Amino acid sequence: MANQRIPFDSIEGSLEYVGLLREAIEKAKNAVRVEAMRAPSEGATRRLEALQLVAYKLDRLAWHVDGSRRLLNDLRTLRRLLLGERQVTPRASPLSYRGKKR
């Protein structure tokens, strides 16, 4: 039981969970799109309006999940840098090229 993995036991686990959540949102958006295409032929104006609202809310949720994924990725990168898990290659500064001929 002590080695049981939970979704948020690490940044990587959280990234995996957020990725799965993003996939589920995309599936839901596709399902709503299909339903919205069907609604006008059924004369369901209120249903179409509700589906459009659902599509908007799913877009907003996807935007927030994408932002969370970027934040988690940044945190993972920073953790690797702080713990020395990642090699840092020095970038040449623009000043280092002054006076050199190409």
N, C-alpha and C positions, 0 to 999 in steps of 0.2 A: 504493500500500500504506500510506503514511503516514496517509491520511485514512480508512482502514478503521475502521468503527465496531464496537466490541465492547460486549457487554451492560453492562459496569460502567465505562464510560469517564466516566460522570457520575452524579450523583444521580438525574437524570431517567431515564437508562437503567436504573439499578438499580430504580427505581420501576416502570418498564415491565416489567422481568423479573419482579419480585415479583407484579405484577398478573397476568401470564401464568401464573405458578406457582399463584396462588390459583384461577384458572379451571380449571387442570388438576386441582387437588385437588377442586374441586366436581364435576367430571365423574367422577372416581374415586369420590367419595362416592355419587353417583347410581347408578353401576354396581354398587357394593357393596350399596346398598339394594335394587336389583332382584334381585341374586343371593340376598340374605338372605330376600327374600320367597318365592323359589322353593325354597330349601333344605328347609323343613319338609315340603313336599308330596313331596319326594324321599326323606324319611326320613334326611336327612343331618345328624344332630345335631352331629357334630364339625365339619362344614363350617360350619354355622350359628354355632357358637362361634368358629371362626376368623374368619369374616366380621364378627362383632360386635367382635372384637379389632381387626381391620383398620379398622372404622368408628371405633372409639375413637382409634386412632393417627392416622387422617386428621383427626379433630376436633382433636386436640392439635397436629398440624402446621399446620392452618388457623389455630389460635389464635396460634401462634408467627409465622406469616407475616403475619397481621394486625398483630401487634405490630411486626414489622420494617417494615411499610408505614407505620405511624404514626411510627416513629422516623425513617425516611427523609424523610417529609413534614416533620417538625419540622426536620430538618437542612437541607432545601431552603429552608424559610422563614427559618431563621437565616442561611443563606448570603446570601439575598436582602437581608435586613436589614443584614448586615455590609457587603455590597458596594453598598448603596444602590440595589438593583434594585427595591425595593418602598418605596412611600411609607408612612410611619407617620403615622397620624392620631391626635392626642392625644385620649385619652379623658378625659371630664370626671370629676373626682374627686367622691366623694359630698360632700365638704366645700364644693365650689363652689356647691352648691344651698342652703346654709344661709341663712336669712334672706330668700330670694326667695319671693314669693307666686306661687302657680300659678293 
